[in-house]
Amino acid sequence: MDIQNWTNTQIKNLLANYERLERTEGGPFPKAQAMLELERRAGGEFDGRDVTRVILEMRETATEGCIRYRDIWEYYFPEQRWQGNHSGRVVGKALHAAAYYCATNNLPIVTALVSQAKGHVTDQAKQNMFDAACNWGVAKGKNAEEFYDINIAELQDLKVEDLP
């Protein structure tokens, strides 16, 4: 059976068993594959390649090199006002789709370029990215700060034309 045929509950149970046993393999699917499948589903209707493309294009004109959640919202929903938590959740789904696309295509995680309203990426956001990348089996570096710096450096050379 393919993991795409599993329910969210089944996948979460598999992940809980990996956590309980402190393992990453041994079940019907490796932990990283299960995590990536949940990430793919969390992206909703967004296409990860398209969101990645948009972020890379926005990078060229972004103030201080940082793209905000609101910028992504305005790109996809130009006729709609920002609606607080609702808009944030929708953008979060877009970012999930992009992160999944990057992780499965061996690309630096493009969401490192995205910040919330204040225009900088918080230490907690860096830690969340690092933790997710560790779970997916694509983390580089020994800690969140190093992971973030490596991603930012690799993103400098990544262009839309390079996307698979």
Contacts in CASP RR format, 6 or more apart in sequence:
PFRMAT RR
TARGET T0000
AUTHOR 0000-0000-0000
METHOD contacts of the structure
MODEL  1
MDIQNWTNTQIKNLLANYERLERTEGGPFPKAQAMLELERRAGGEFDGRD
VTRVILEMRETATEGCIRYRDIWEYYFPEQRWQGNHSGRVVGKALHAAAY
YCATNNLPIVTALVSQAKGHVTDQAKQNMFDAACNWGVAKGKNAEEFYDI
NIAELQDLKVEDLP
1 28 0 8 1.000
3 11 0 8 1.000
3 28 0 8 1.000
3 29 0 8 1.000
3 33 0 8 1.000
3 34 0 8 1.000
3 37 0 8 1.000
4 37 0 8 1.000
6 14 0 8 1.000
6 37 0 8 1.000
8 38 0 8 1.000
8 41 0 8 1.000
11 34 0 8 1.000
11 37 0 8 1.000
11 38 0 8 1.000
12 38 0 8 1.000
14 27 0 8 1.000
14 28 0 8 1.000
14 29 0 8 1.000
14 31 0 8 1.000
14 34 0 8 1.000
15 31 0 8 1.000
15 34 0 8 1.000
15 35 0 8 1.000
15 38 0 8 1.000
17 27 0 8 1.000
18 24 0 8 1.000
18 27 0 8 1.000
18 31 0 8 1.000
18 34 0 8 1.000
23 31 0 8 1.000
24 30 0 8 1.000
24 31 0 8 1.000
24 32 0 8 1.000
25 31 0 8 1.000
29 37 0 8 1.000
31 135 0 8 1.000
32 135 0 8 1.000
32 136 0 8 1.000
32 137 0 8 1.000
32 138 0 8 1.000
35 132 0 8 1.000
35 135 0 8 1.000
35 136 0 8 1.000
36 100 0 8 1.000
36 103 0 8 1.000
36 104 0 8 1.000
36 136 0 8 1.000
39 96 0 8 1.000
39 99 0 8 1.000
39 100 0 8 1.000
39 103 0 8 1.000
39 132 0 8 1.000
39 136 0 8 1.000
40 97 0 8 1.000
40 100 0 8 1.000
40 104 0 8 1.000
42 93 0 8 1.000
42 96 0 8 1.000
42 97 0 8 1.000
42 100 0 8 1.000
43 92 0 8 1.000
43 93 0 8 1.000
43 94 0 8 1.000
43 96 0 8 1.000
43 97 0 8 1.000
43 100 0 8 1.000
44 93 0 8 1.000
44 96 0 8 1.000
44 97 0 8 1.000
45 93 0 8 1.000
46 93 0 8 1.000
46 94 0 8 1.000
46 96 0 8 1.000
46 97 0 8 1.000
46 98 0 8 1.000
47 97 0 8 1.000
48 94 0 8 1.000
48 97 0 8 1.000
48 98 0 8 1.000
48 100 0 8 1.000
48 101 0 8 1.000
49 101 0 8 1.000
49 163 0 8 1.000
49 164 0 8 1.000
51 72 0 8 1.000
51 94 0 8 1.000
51 95 0 8 1.000
51 97 0 8 1.000
51 98 0 8 1.000
51 101 0 8 1.000
52 98 0 8 1.000
52 101 0 8 1.000
52 102 0 8 1.000
52 107 0 8 1.000
52 110 0 8 1.000
52 163 0 8 1.000
53 160 0 8 1.000
53 163 0 8 1.000
54 72 0 8 1.000
54 75 0 8 1.000
54 76 0 8 1.000
55 67 0 8 1.000
55 72 0 8 1.000
55 98 0 8 1.000
55 110 0 8 1.000
55 111 0 8 1.000
55 113 0 8 1.000
55 114 0 8 1.000
56 110 0 8 1.000
56 155 0 8 1.000
56 158 0 8 1.000
56 159 0 8 1.000
56 160 0 8 1.000
56 163 0 8 1.000
57 160 0 8 1.000
58 67 0 8 1.000
58 71 0 8 1.000
58 72 0 8 1.000
58 75 0 8 1.000
59 65 0 8 1.000
59 67 0 8 1.000
59 113 0 8 1.000
59 155 0 8 1.000
62 71 0 8 1.000
62 113 0 8 1.000
63 119 0 8 1.000
64 119 0 8 1.000
65 113 0 8 1.000
66 113 0 8 1.000
66 114 0 8 1.000
66 115 0 8 1.000
66 119 0 8 1.000
66 120 0 8 1.000
66 121 0 8 1.000
67 113 0 8 1.000
67 114 0 8 1.000
67 115 0 8 1.000
68 114 0 8 1.000
68 115 0 8 1.000
68 116 0 8 1.000
68 117 0 8 1.000
68 119 0 8 1.000
69 87 0 8 1.000
69 88 0 8 1.000
69 91 0 8 1.000
69 92 0 8 1.000
69 114 0 8 1.000
69 115 0 8 1.000
69 116 0 8 1.000
69 117 0 8 1.000
70 82 0 8 1.000
70 87 0 8 1.000
70 117 0 8 1.000
72 91 0 8 1.000
72 94 0 8 1.000
72 95 0 8 1.000
72 114 0 8 1.000
73 80 0 8 1.000
73 82 0 8 1.000
73 87 0 8 1.000
73 88 0 8 1.000
73 90 0 8 1.000
73 91 0 8 1.000
74 82 0 8 1.000
76 90 0 8 1.000
76 94 0 8 1.000
77 87 0 8 1.000
77 90 0 8 1.000
80 87 0 8 1.000
95 111 0 8 1.000
95 114 0 8 1.000
98 110 0 8 1.000
98 111 0 8 1.000
99 109 0 8 1.000
99 110 0 8 1.000
99 111 0 8 1.000
99 129 0 8 1.000
99 132 0 8 1.000
101 107 0 8 1.000
102 108 0 8 1.000
102 109 0 8 1.000
102 110 0 8 1.000
102 111 0 8 1.000
103 109 0 8 1.000
103 133 0 8 1.000
103 136 0 8 1.000
103 137 0 8 1.000
103 138 0 8 1.000
105 163 0 8 1.000
105 164 0 8 1.000
106 138 0 8 1.000
107 158 0 8 1.000
107 163 0 8 1.000
108 150 0 8 1.000
108 151 0 8 1.000
108 154 0 8 1.000
108 155 0 8 1.000
108 158 0 8 1.000
109 129 0 8 1.000
109 133 0 8 1.000
109 138 0 8 1.000
109 151 0 8 1.000
110 155 0 8 1.000
110 158 0 8 1.000
111 129 0 8 1.000
112 121 0 8 1.000
112 129 0 8 1.000
112 148 0 8 1.000
112 151 0 8 1.000
112 152 0 8 1.000
112 155 0 8 1.000
113 152 0 8 1.000
113 155 0 8 1.000
114 121 0 8 1.000
115 121 0 8 1.000
115 122 0 8 1.000
115 125 0 8 1.000
116 122 0 8 1.000
116 125 0 8 1.000
121 148 0 8 1.000
123 144 0 8 1.000
123 145 0 8 1.000
126 144 0 8 1.000
126 145 0 8 1.000
126 147 0 8 1.000
126 148 0 8 1.000
127 144 0 8 1.000
129 144 0 8 1.000
129 147 0 8 1.000
129 148 0 8 1.000
129 151 0 8 1.000
130 139 0 8 1.000
130 143 0 8 1.000
130 144 0 8 1.000
130 147 0 8 1.000
130 148 0 8 1.000
131 144 0 8 1.000
133 139 0 8 1.000
133 140 0 8 1.000
133 147 0 8 1.000
139 147 0 8 1.000
140 146 0 8 1.000
140 147 0 8 1.000
140 150 0 8 1.000
140 151 0 8 1.000
141 147 0 8 1.000
141 150 0 8 1.000
END
